[in-house]
Amino acid sequence: MPLNTRSNHREPVSSEVDIIFSEAVARTIKMSASRGSASGAASLKAKLLDISLTGCGVQMSYLIPNGVVADIVINPGPLASIAGVEHTEAIKATVKVTSSTMKGPGVYRLGLFFTNIPKENLDLIDLFIKKSLEKAKTPHP
């Protein structure tokens, strides 16, 4: 079993994510991503796999080098549902790629560290993790 060196518990979750890279990063990685802004930033879709108070894991079809900084937009629906709150505003943060691993042909798992995230988003993530852990401990009939 590999040693777990994470500073915070990561809770599995499935949600949609948009990762927005600067034009320079997109050009360097040769992304065939949608160019959605005048600045030339590129947006890629990814699947959120897990989340903690310090970062998250995503699955996508691009290998992104460690150290790359990007903005992330997470659909809050699955987190808010389990947390038992109404939260319709997207979770936005700035992230840094800390790991990128090939899981299969064209499938990569990225570890993303939150470098800047609003407190209200951290509060939702914290409540989601607490409720998920409570639910896991509750005996089922």
C-alpha positions in Angstrom: 0.0 0.0 0.0 1.5 3.4 -1.0 2.2 5.9 1.8 -0.5 8.6 2.1 1.4 11.9 2.3 -1.7 14.1 1.9 -2.2 16.7 4.6 -6.1 16.6 4.3 -8.6 13.8 3.7 -9.8 13.6 0.1 -13.4 12.6 -0.3 -14.5 10.9 -3.5 -17.0 12.9 -5.6 -18.2 13.0 -9.2 -18.8 16.4 -10.8 -18.0 18.3 -13.9 -15.0 20.7 -14.0 -13.7 23.3 -16.4 -10.0 24.1 -16.2 -9.0 27.3 -17.8 -5.3 27.7 -18.9 -3.6 30.8 -20.1 -2.9 31.2 -23.8 0.8 30.6 -23.3 0.1 27.3 -21.5 -2.4 26.2 -24.1 0.0 27.0 -26.9 2.9 25.1 -25.2 0.7 22.0 -24.6 -0.9 22.3 -28.0 -4.4 21.9 -26.6 -7.3 21.6 -28.9 -9.4 23.3 -26.4 -12.2 25.8 -26.8 -10.8 29.3 -26.8 -13.5 31.2 -24.9 -12.1 34.6 -24.1 -10.4 37.5 -25.8 -7.2 36.8 -23.8 -6.8 33.5 -25.7 -7.3 31.3 -22.6 -8.2 27.7 -23.3 -10.8 25.8 -21.4 -10.8 22.0 -21.0 -13.5 19.8 -19.5 -12.5 17.3 -16.8 -14.1 15.0 -14.3 -13.8 15.7 -10.6 -12.7 12.5 -8.8 -12.1 13.7 -5.3 -11.8 16.9 -3.2 -10.2 18.1 0.0 -9.7 21.4 1.7 -6.3 21.8 0.0 -7.0 20.4 -3.5 -8.7 18.0 -5.8 -8.1 15.2 -8.2 -9.4 15.3 -11.8 -9.4 13.0 -14.8 -8.9 14.5 -18.3 -7.5 13.6 -21.7 -4.4 15.8 -21.5 -1.1 15.4 -19.6 -0.4 18.7 -17.9 3.1 19.2 -16.5 3.6 19.7 -12.8 3.8 23.4 -11.8 1.2 24.6 -14.3 -1.2 27.2 -12.8 -4.8 27.4 -14.0 -8.3 28.4 -12.9 -10.8 25.8 -12.1 -14.6 26.0 -12.1 -16.5 23.1 -10.4 -20.2 22.3 -10.6 -21.3 22.5 -7.0 -24.4 20.4 -7.4 -23.1 17.0 -6.1 -21.2 18.6 -3.2 -24.2 20.8 -2.1 -26.6 17.9 -2.4 -24.6 15.8 0.1 -23.9 18.8 2.3 -27.6 19.4 2.5 -27.4 23.1 1.4 -28.4 25.2 -1.5 -25.3 26.4 -3.4 -25.8 27.1 -7.0 -22.8 29.4 -7.6 -19.9 27.5 -9.2 -16.9 26.8 -7.1 -14.0 28.8 -8.5 -10.3 28.5 -7.5 -6.8 28.9 -8.8 -4.9 25.7 -8.8 -1.4 24.4 -9.3 -0.8 21.0 -10.9 1.1 18.9 -8.4 0.9 15.5 -10.1 -0.1 14.1 -13.5 -0.3 10.4 -14.1 -1.3 8.4 -17.1 -4.0 5.9 -16.3 -4.6 4.6 -19.8 -4.4 5.7 -23.4 -5.5 9.3 -23.4 -6.6 9.2 -19.7 -4.7 11.2 -17.1 -5.2 11.8 -13.4 -4.1 15.2 -12.2 -3.6 16.3 -8.6 -4.5 20.0 -8.2 -3.5 22.1 -5.2 -5.7 25.1 -4.4 -3.5 28.2 -4.4 -6.5 30.7 -4.1 -10.0 29.7 -3.2 -12.8 31.9 -1.6 -13.7 31.0 2.0 -17.3 30.3 1.1 -16.1 27.6 -1.3 -13.9 26.1 1.4 -16.8 26.1 3.8 -18.9 24.1 1.2 -16.1 21.6 0.7 -15.6 21.2 4.4 -19.3 20.6 5.0 -19.4 18.1 2.1 -16.5 16.1 3.6 -18.0 16.1 7.1 -21.5 15.0 5.9 -19.9 12.3 3.6 -17.9 10.9 6.5 -21.0 11.0 8.8 -23.0 9.2 6.2 -20.3 6.5 5.8 -20.3 5.9 9.5 -24.1 5.5 9.8 -25.1 1.8 9.9 -27.4 0.7 7.2 -30.4 -1.5 8.1 
